Amino acid sequence: MKNKMKSHRGAKKRFKCTASGKALHKQSHRRHILTKKPAKRKRHLRGNAVVHASDRRSIQRMINE
């Protein structure tokens, strides 16, 4: 009997899968030192971004969806 594949818990918390199979991630540079960054830059860093196509397969394998 083969072992079950376990999902990567760190990746599971960082990535979310859409219905069409694309992976989403939060954008970086929004944690600290926000006073020197312009409002436009911070506004554009809100929300989620789509993971690059070349990384999609490995992330889907890690989150097992």
PDB file of N, CA, C and O in Angstrom:
ATOM      1  N   MET A   1       0.835  -1.186   0.000  1.00  0.00           N
ATOM      2  CA  MET A   1       0.000   0.000   0.000  1.00  0.00           C
ATOM      3  C   MET A   1       0.885   1.257   0.000  1.00  0.00           C
ATOM      4  O   MET A   1       1.810   1.378   0.804  1.00  0.00           O
ATOM      5  N   LYS A   2       0.590   2.167  -0.897  1.00  0.00           N
ATOM      6  CA  LYS A   2       1.394   3.381  -1.009  1.00  0.00           C
ATOM      7  C   LYS A   2       0.953   4.422   0.015  1.00  0.00           C
ATOM      8  O   LYS A   2      -0.202   4.460   0.439  1.00  0.00           O
ATOM      9  N   ASN A   3       1.910   5.263   0.397  1.00  0.00           N
ATOM     10  CA  ASN A   3       1.597   6.346   1.323  1.00  0.00           C
ATOM     11  C   ASN A   3       0.820   7.441   0.609  1.00  0.00           C
ATOM     12  O   ASN A   3       0.942   7.625  -0.602  1.00  0.00           O
ATOM     13  N   LYS A   4       0.020   8.162   1.382  1.00  0.00           N
ATOM     14  CA  LYS A   4      -0.721   9.294   0.849  1.00  0.00           C
ATOM     15  C   LYS A   4       0.225  10.469   0.661  1.00  0.00           C
ATOM     16  O   LYS A   4       1.135  10.670   1.466  1.00  0.00           O
ATOM     17  N   MET A   5       0.015  11.249  -0.401  1.00  0.00           N
ATOM     18  CA  MET A   5       0.796  12.459  -0.606  1.00  0.00           C
ATOM     19  C   MET A   5       0.315  13.510   0.387  1.00  0.00           C
ATOM     20  O   MET A   5      -0.885  13.766   0.493  1.00  0.00           O
ATOM     21  N   LYS A   6       1.236  14.110   1.106  1.00  0.00           N
ATOM     22  CA  LYS A   6       0.864  15.155   2.054  1.00  0.00           C
ATOM     23  C   LYS A   6       1.062  16.512   1.407  1.00  0.00           C
ATOM     24  O   LYS A   6       2.011  16.720   0.651  1.00  0.00           O
ATOM     25  N   SER A   7       0.162  17.432   1.709  1.00  0.00           N
ATOM     26  CA  SER A   7       0.305  18.770   1.155  1.00  0.00           C
ATOM     27  C   SER A   7       1.337  19.546   1.961  1.00  0.00           C
ATOM     28  O   SER A   7       1.525  19.296   3.152  1.00  0.00           O
ATOM     29  N   HIS A   8       1.997  20.480   1.308  1.00  0.00           N
ATOM     30  CA  HIS A   8       2.998  21.329   1.953  1.00  0.00           C
ATOM     31  C   HIS A   8       2.241  22.395   2.731  1.00  0.00           C
ATOM     32  O   HIS A   8       1.613  23.272   2.140  1.00  0.00           O
ATOM     33  N   ARG A   9       2.302  22.318   4.063  1.00  0.00           N
ATOM     34  CA  ARG A   9       1.470  23.183   4.894  1.00  0.00           C
ATOM     35  C   ARG A   9       1.822  24.664   4.716  1.00  0.00           C
ATOM     36  O   ARG A   9       0.940  25.520   4.770  1.00  0.00           O
ATOM     37  N   GLY A  10       3.094  24.965   4.506  1.00  0.00           N
ATOM     38  CA  GLY A  10       3.500  26.350   4.293  1.00  0.00           C
ATOM     39  C   GLY A  10       2.930  26.906   3.002  1.00  0.00           C
ATOM     40  O   GLY A  10       2.479  28.050   2.955  1.00  0.00           O
ATOM     41  N   ALA A  11       2.951  26.086   1.945  1.00  0.00           N
ATOM     42  CA  ALA A  11       2.414  26.509   0.646  1.00  0.00           C
ATOM     43  C   ALA A  11       0.898  26.627   0.711  1.00  0.00           C
ATOM     44  O   ALA A  11       0.311  27.507   0.081  1.00  0.00           O
ATOM     45  N   LYS A  12       0.273  25.748   1.465  1.00  0.00           N
ATOM     46  CA  LYS A  12      -1.191  25.756   1.598  1.00  0.00           C
ATOM     47  C   LYS A  12      -1.674  27.080   2.196  1.00  0.00           C
ATOM     48  O   LYS A  12      -2.742  27.579   1.842  1.00  0.00           O
ATOM     49  N   LYS A  13      -0.873  27.640   3.108  1.00  0.00           N
ATOM     50  CA  LYS A  13      -1.238  28.903   3.749  1.00  0.00           C
ATOM     51  C   LYS A  13      -0.947  30.105   2.852  1.00  0.00           C
ATOM     52  O   LYS A  13      -1.577  31.152   3.001  1.00  0.00           O
ATOM     53  N   ARG A  14      -0.001  29.967   1.923  1.00  0.00           N
ATOM     54  CA  ARG A  14       0.422  31.106   1.110  1.00  0.00           C
ATOM     55  C   ARG A  14      -0.278  31.210  -0.233  1.00  0.00           C
ATOM     56  O   ARG A  14      -0.395  32.307  -0.780  1.00  0.00           O
ATOM     57  N   PHE A  15      -0.744  30.099  -0.775  1.00  0.00           N
ATOM     58  CA  PHE A  15      -1.345  30.098  -2.107  1.00  0.00           C
ATOM     59  C   PHE A  15      -2.794  29.647  -2.057  1.00  0.00           C
ATOM     60  O   PHE A  15      -3.196  28.873  -1.189  1.00  0.00           O
ATOM     61  N   LYS A  16      -3.566  30.151  -3.012  1.00  0.00           N
ATOM     62  CA  LYS A  16      -4.971  29.791  -3.114  1.00  0.00           C
ATOM     63  C   LYS A  16      -5.231  29.444  -4.570  1.00  0.00           C
ATOM     64  O   LYS A  16      -4.701  30.098  -5.469  1.00  0.00           O
ATOM     65  N   CYS A  17      -6.032  28.432  -4.807  1.00  0.00           N
ATOM     66  CA  CYS A  17      -6.300  27.995  -6.168  1.00  0.00           C
ATOM     67  C   CYS A  17      -7.651  28.526  -6.646  1.00  0.00           C
ATOM     68  O   CYS A  17      -8.630  28.483  -5.900  1.00  0.00           O
ATOM     69  N   THR A  18      -7.713  29.023  -7.876  1.00  0.00           N
ATOM     70  CA  THR A  18      -8.977  29.482  -8.444  1.00  0.00           C
ATOM     71  C   THR A  18      -9.711  28.297  -9.063  1.00  0.00           C
ATOM     72  O   THR A  18      -9.157  27.202  -9.166  1.00  0.00           O
ATOM     73  N   ALA A  19     -10.941  28.515  -9.469  1.00  0.00           N
ATOM     74  CA  ALA A  19     -11.743  27.452 -10.074  1.00  0.00           C
ATOM     75  C   ALA A  19     -11.153  26.987 -11.401  1.00  0.00           C
ATOM     76  O   ALA A  19     -11.295  25.822 -11.774  1.00  0.00           O
ATOM     77  N   SER A  20     -10.487  27.904 -12.118  1.00  0.00           N
ATOM     78  CA  SER A  20      -9.898  27.547 -13.415  1.00  0.00           C
ATOM     79  C   SER A  20      -8.530  26.877 -13.268  1.00  0.00           C
ATOM     80  O   SER A  20      -7.938  26.456 -14.262  1.00  0.00           O
ATOM     81  N   GLY A  21      -8.021  26.774 -12.027  1.00  0.00           N
ATOM     82  CA  GLY A  21      -6.766  26.073 -11.798  1.00  0.00           C
ATOM     83  C   GLY A  21      -5.546  26.962 -11.641  1.00  0.00           C
ATOM     84  O   GLY A  21      -4.432  26.464 -11.477  1.00  0.00           O
ATOM     85  N   LYS A  22      -5.745  28.278 -11.691  1.00  0.00           N
ATOM     86  CA  LYS A  22      -4.625  29.195 -11.515  1.00  0.00           C
ATOM     87  C   LYS A  22      -4.362  29.379 -10.019  1.00  0.00           C
ATOM     88  O   LYS A  22      -5.282  29.302  -9.205  1.00  0.00           O
ATOM     89  N   ALA A  23      -3.106  29.620  -9.671  1.00  0.00           N
ATOM     90  CA  ALA A  23      -2.739  29.834  -8.271  1.00  0.00           C
ATOM     91  C   ALA A  23      -2.592  31.328  -8.022  1.00  0.00           C
ATOM     92  O   ALA A  23      -2.054  32.056  -8.857  1.00  0.00           O
ATOM     93  N   LEU A  24      -3.072  31.781  -6.867  1.00  0.00           N
ATOM     94  CA  LEU A  24      -2.968  33.178  -6.474  1.00  0.00           C
ATOM     95  C   LEU A  24      -2.046  33.304  -5.282  1.00  0.00           C
ATOM     96  O   LEU A  24      -1.957  32.390  -4.461  1.00  0.00           O
ATOM     97  N   HIS A  25      -1.356  34.436  -5.180  1.00  0.00           N
ATOM     98  CA  HIS A  25      -0.490  34.696  -4.032  1.00  0.00           C
ATOM     99  C   HIS A  25      -0.607  36.150  -3.635  1.00  0.00           C
ATOM    100  O   HIS A  25      -0.980  36.996  -4.447  1.00  0.00           O
ATOM    101  N   LYS A  26      -0.288  36.439  -2.380  1.00  0.00           N
ATOM    102  CA  LYS A  26      -0.283  37.819  -1.918  1.00  0.00           C
ATOM    103  C   LYS A  26       0.982  38.492  -2.414  1.00  0.00           C
ATOM    104  O   LYS A  26       2.012  37.840  -2.585  1.00  0.00           O
ATOM    105  N   GLN A  27       0.909  39.796  -2.646  1.00  0.00           N
ATOM    106  CA  GLN A  27       2.064  40.520  -3.153  1.00  0.00           C
ATOM    107  C   GLN A  27       3.026  40.879  -2.028  1.00  0.00           C
ATOM    108  O   GLN A  27       2.615  41.089  -0.886  1.00  0.00           O
ATOM    109  N   SER A  28       4.284  40.946  -2.359  1.00  0.00           N
ATOM    110  CA  SER A  28       5.304  41.265  -1.358  1.00  0.00           C
ATOM    111  C   SER A  28       5.438  42.782  -1.199  1.00  0.00           C
ATOM    112  O   SER A  28       4.776  43.545  -1.902  1.00  0.00           O
ATOM    113  N   HIS A  29       6.285  43.207  -0.283  1.00  0.00           N
ATOM    114  CA  HIS A  29       6.603  44.615   0.007  1.00  0.00           C
ATOM    115  C   HIS A  29       5.442  45.369   0.644  1.00  0.00           C
ATOM    116  O   HIS A  29       5.335  46.581   0.458  1.00  0.00           O
ATOM    117  N   ARG A  30       4.575  44.698   1.384  1.00  0.00           N
ATOM    118  CA  ARG A  30       3.486  45.385   2.074  1.00  0.00           C
ATOM    119  C   ARG A  30       3.539  45.164   3.587  1.00  0.00           C
ATOM    120  O   ARG A  30       2.555  45.428   4.278  1.00  0.00           O
ATOM    121  N   ARG A  31       4.666  44.685   4.110  1.00  0.00           N
ATOM    122  CA  ARG A  31       4.757  44.324   5.532  1.00  0.00           C
ATOM    123  C   ARG A  31       5.250  45.477   6.416  1.00  0.00           C
ATOM    124  O   ARG A  31       4.643  45.771   7.446  1.00  0.00           O
ATOM    125  N   HIS A  32       6.334  46.119   6.023  1.00  0.00           N
ATOM    126  CA  HIS A  32       6.912  47.167   6.884  1.00  0.00           C
ATOM    127  C   HIS A  32       7.596  48.218   6.023  1.00  0.00           C
ATOM    128  O   HIS A  32       7.679  48.075   4.803  1.00  0.00           O
ATOM    129  N   ILE A  33       8.082  49.266   6.660  1.00  0.00           N
ATOM    130  CA  ILE A  33       8.684  50.427   5.993  1.00  0.00           C
ATOM    131  C   ILE A  33       7.712  50.985   4.943  1.00  0.00           C
ATOM    132  O   ILE A  33       8.077  51.199   3.787  1.00  0.00           O
ATOM    133  N   LEU A  34       6.467  51.212   5.378  1.00  0.00           N
ATOM    134  CA  LEU A  34       5.435  51.674   4.454  1.00  0.00           C
ATOM    135  C   LEU A  34       5.386  53.196   4.342  1.00  0.00           C
ATOM    136  O   LEU A  34       4.761  53.730   3.426  1.00  0.00           O
ATOM    137  N   THR A  35       6.039  53.896   5.266  1.00  0.00           N
ATOM    138  CA  THR A  35       5.955  55.359   5.258  1.00  0.00           C
ATOM    139  C   THR A  35       6.660  55.970   4.058  1.00  0.00           C
ATOM    140  O   THR A  35       6.223  56.996   3.538  1.00  0.00           O
ATOM    141  N   LYS A  36       7.745  55.351   3.616  1.00  0.00           N
ATOM    142  CA  LYS A  36       8.484  55.915   2.484  1.00  0.00           C
ATOM    143  C   LYS A  36       7.931  55.479   1.129  1.00  0.00           C
ATOM    144  O   LYS A  36       8.366  55.985   0.094  1.00  0.00           O
ATOM    145  N   LYS A  37       6.986  54.554   1.123  1.00  0.00           N
ATOM    146  CA  LYS A  37       6.404  54.103  -0.143  1.00  0.00           C
ATOM    147  C   LYS A  37       5.194  54.958  -0.486  1.00  0.00           C
ATOM    148  O   LYS A  37       4.363  55.228   0.382  1.00  0.00           O
ATOM    149  N   PRO A  38       5.084  55.387  -1.738  1.00  0.00           N
ATOM    150  CA  PRO A  38       3.933  56.217  -2.120  1.00  0.00           C
ATOM    151  C   PRO A  38       2.622  55.433  -2.062  1.00  0.00           C
ATOM    152  O   PRO A  38       2.608  54.207  -2.178  1.00  0.00           O
ATOM    153  N   ALA A  39       1.536  56.158  -1.884  1.00  0.00           N
ATOM    154  CA  ALA A  39       0.211  55.541  -1.754  1.00  0.00           C
ATOM    155  C   ALA A  39      -0.145  54.745  -3.002  1.00  0.00           C
ATOM    156  O   ALA A  39      -0.802  53.708  -2.914  1.00  0.00           O
ATOM    157  N   LYS A  40       0.284  55.226  -4.160  1.00  0.00           N
ATOM    158  CA  LYS A  40      -0.030  54.529  -5.414  1.00  0.00           C
ATOM    159  C   LYS A  40       0.595  53.140  -5.424  1.00  0.00           C
ATOM    160  O   LYS A  40      -0.039  52.171  -5.842  1.00  0.00           O
ATOM    161  N   ARG A  41       1.851  53.045  -4.959  1.00  0.00           N
ATOM    162  CA  ARG A  41       2.550  51.757  -4.935  1.00  0.00           C
ATOM    163  C   ARG A  41       1.865  50.789  -3.964  1.00  0.00           C
ATOM    164  O   ARG A  41       1.679  49.613  -4.275  1.00  0.00           O
ATOM    165  N   LYS A  42       1.496  51.298  -2.791  1.00  0.00           N
ATOM    166  CA  LYS A  42       0.834  50.460  -1.788  1.00  0.00           C
ATOM    167  C   LYS A  42      -0.537  50.004  -2.276  1.00  0.00           C
ATOM    168  O   LYS A  42      -0.960  48.877  -2.014  1.00  0.00           O
ATOM    169  N   ARG A  43      -1.217  50.885  -2.980  1.00  0.00           N
ATOM    170  CA  ARG A  43      -2.542  50.563  -3.520  1.00  0.00           C
ATOM    171  C   ARG A  43      -2.446  49.456  -4.566  1.00  0.00           C
ATOM    172  O   ARG A  43      -3.289  48.560  -4.606  1.00  0.00           O
ATOM    173  N   HIS A  44      -1.431  49.519  -5.403  1.00  0.00           N
ATOM    174  CA  HIS A  44      -1.251  48.500  -6.440  1.00  0.00           C
ATOM    175  C   HIS A  44      -0.783  47.164  -5.871  1.00  0.00           C
ATOM    176  O   HIS A  44      -0.933  46.126  -6.516  1.00  0.00           O
ATOM    177  N   LEU A  45      -0.221  47.186  -4.677  1.00  0.00           N
ATOM    178  CA  LEU A  45       0.233  45.948  -4.045  1.00  0.00           C
ATOM    179  C   LEU A  45      -0.864  45.257  -3.233  1.00  0.00           C
ATOM    180  O   LEU A  45      -0.638  44.187  -2.668  1.00  0.00           O
ATOM    181  N   ARG A  46      -2.038  45.861  -3.174  1.00  0.00           N
ATOM    182  CA  ARG A  46      -3.159  45.225  -2.478  1.00  0.00           C
ATOM    183  C   ARG A  46      -3.586  43.969  -3.213  1.00  0.00           C
ATOM    184  O   ARG A  46      -3.040  43.689  -4.280  1.00  0.00           O
ATOM    185  N   GLY A  47      -4.502  43.224  -2.715  1.00  0.00           N
ATOM    186  CA  GLY A  47      -5.088  42.108  -3.457  1.00  0.00           C
ATOM    187  C   GLY A  47      -4.109  41.005  -3.807  1.00  0.00           C
ATOM    188  O   GLY A  47      -2.950  41.031  -3.393  1.00  0.00           O
ATOM    189  N   ASN A  48      -4.583  40.043  -4.568  1.00  0.00           N
ATOM    190  CA  ASN A  48      -3.791  38.878  -4.941  1.00  0.00           C
ATOM    191  C   ASN A  48      -3.299  38.989  -6.373  1.00  0.00           C
ATOM    192  O   ASN A  48      -3.900  39.674  -7.201  1.00  0.00           O
ATOM    193  N   ALA A  49      -2.198  38.304  -6.651  1.00  0.00           N
ATOM    194  CA  ALA A  49      -1.643  38.255  -8.000  1.00  0.00           C
ATOM    195  C   ALA A  49      -1.576  36.803  -8.455  1.00  0.00           C
ATOM    196  O   ALA A  49      -1.473  35.892  -7.634  1.00  0.00           O
ATOM    197  N   VAL A  50      -1.635  36.595  -9.747  1.00  0.00           N
ATOM    198  CA  VAL A  50      -1.589  35.249 -10.311  1.00  0.00           C
ATOM    199  C   VAL A  50      -0.138  34.789 -10.370  1.00  0.00           C
ATOM    200  O   VAL A  50       0.750  35.549 -10.757  1.00  0.00           O
ATOM    201  N   VAL A  51       0.089  33.546  -9.984  1.00  0.00           N
ATOM    202  CA  VAL A  51       1.424  32.956 -10.020  1.00  0.00           C
ATOM    203  C   VAL A  51       1.838  32.745 -11.472  1.00  0.00           C
ATOM    204  O   VAL A  51       0.999  32.426 -12.315  1.00  0.00           O
ATOM    205  N   HIS A  52       3.106  32.917 -11.767  1.00  0.00           N
ATOM    206  CA  HIS A  52       3.618  32.740 -13.120  1.00  0.00           C
ATOM    207  C   HIS A  52       3.377  31.311 -13.592  1.00  0.00           C
ATOM    208  O   HIS A  52       3.418  30.373 -12.795  1.00  0.00           O
ATOM    209  N   ALA A  53       3.130  31.150 -14.866  1.00  0.00           N
ATOM    210  CA  ALA A  53       2.781  29.851 -15.448  1.00  0.00           C
ATOM    211  C   ALA A  53       3.846  28.784 -15.211  1.00  0.00           C
ATOM    212  O   ALA A  53       3.524  27.608 -15.040  1.00  0.00           O
ATOM    213  N   SER A  54       5.113  29.194 -15.199  1.00  0.00           N
ATOM    214  CA  SER A  54       6.189  28.219 -15.015  1.00  0.00           C
ATOM    215  C   SER A  54       6.226  27.652 -13.594  1.00  0.00           C
ATOM    216  O   SER A  54       6.754  26.560 -13.383  1.00  0.00           O
ATOM    217  N   ASP A  55       5.675  28.374 -12.622  1.00  0.00           N
ATOM    218  CA  ASP A  55       5.653  27.905 -11.234  1.00  0.00           C
ATOM    219  C   ASP A  55       4.352  27.210 -10.865  1.00  0.00           C
ATOM    220  O   ASP A  55       4.262  26.588  -9.807  1.00  0.00           O
ATOM    221  N   ARG A  56       3.354  27.307 -11.712  1.00  0.00           N
ATOM    222  CA  ARG A  56       2.007  26.822 -11.381  1.00  0.00           C
ATOM    223  C   ARG A  56       1.975  25.335 -11.058  1.00  0.00           C
ATOM    224  O   ARG A  56       1.329  24.922 -10.095  1.00  0.00           O
ATOM    225  N   ARG A  57       2.663  24.536 -11.849  1.00  0.00           N
ATOM    226  CA  ARG A  57       2.614  23.076 -11.670  1.00  0.00           C
ATOM    227  C   ARG A  57       3.190  22.653 -10.330  1.00  0.00           C
ATOM    228  O   ARG A  57       2.610  21.819  -9.635  1.00  0.00           O
ATOM    229  N   SER A  58       4.335  23.232  -9.966  1.00  0.00           N
ATOM    230  CA  SER A  58       4.966  22.854  -8.703  1.00  0.00           C
ATOM    231  C   SER A  58       4.134  23.291  -7.506  1.00  0.00           C
ATOM    232  O   SER A  58       4.084  22.585  -6.499  1.00  0.00           O
ATOM    233  N   ILE A  59       3.481  24.442  -7.599  1.00  0.00           N
ATOM    234  CA  ILE A  59       2.632  24.913  -6.499  1.00  0.00           C
ATOM    235  C   ILE A  59       1.387  24.053  -6.369  1.00  0.00           C
ATOM    236  O   ILE A  59       0.979  23.721  -5.257  1.00  0.00           O
ATOM    237  N   GLN A  60       0.777  23.687  -7.493  1.00  0.00           N
ATOM    238  CA  GLN A  60      -0.400  22.816  -7.432  1.00  0.00           C
ATOM    239  C   GLN A  60      -0.051  21.456  -6.835  1.00  0.00           C
ATOM    240  O   GLN A  60      -0.864  20.845  -6.142  1.00  0.00           O
ATOM    241  N   ARG A  61       1.155  20.992  -7.109  1.00  0.00           N
ATOM    242  CA  ARG A  61       1.593  19.724  -6.531  1.00  0.00           C
ATOM    243  C   ARG A  61       1.773  19.856  -5.024  1.00  0.00           C
ATOM    244  O   ARG A  61       1.481  18.922  -4.277  1.00  0.00           O
ATOM    245  N   MET A  62       2.258  21.024  -4.575  1.00  0.00           N
ATOM    246  CA  MET A  62       2.468  21.228  -3.143  1.00  0.00           C
ATOM    247  C   MET A  62       1.156  21.373  -2.380  1.00  0.00           C
ATOM    248  O   MET A  62       1.036  20.891  -1.253  1.00  0.00           O
ATOM    249  N   ILE A  63       0.159  22.042  -2.996  1.00  0.00           N
ATOM    250  CA  ILE A  63      -1.086  22.231  -2.268  1.00  0.00           C
ATOM    251  C   ILE A  63      -2.110  21.139  -2.549  1.00  0.00           C
ATOM    252  O   ILE A  63      -3.187  21.132  -1.952  1.00  0.00           O
ATOM    253  N   ASN A  64      -1.785  20.218  -3.449  1.00  0.00           N
ATOM    254  CA  ASN A  64      -2.622  19.046  -3.738  1.00  0.00           C
ATOM    255  C   ASN A  64      -4.076  19.377  -4.038  1.00  0.00           C
ATOM    256  O   ASN A  64      -4.987  18.854  -3.395  1.00  0.00           O
ATOM    257  N   GLU A  65      -4.290  20.253  -5.022  1.00  0.00           N
ATOM    258  CA  GLU A  65      -5.666  20.568  -5.434  1.00  0.00           C
ATOM    259  C   GLU A  65      -5.822  20.338  -6.919  1.00  0.00           C
ATOM    260  O   GLU A  65      -6.906  20.545  -7.465  1.00  0.00           O
TER     261      GLU A  65
END
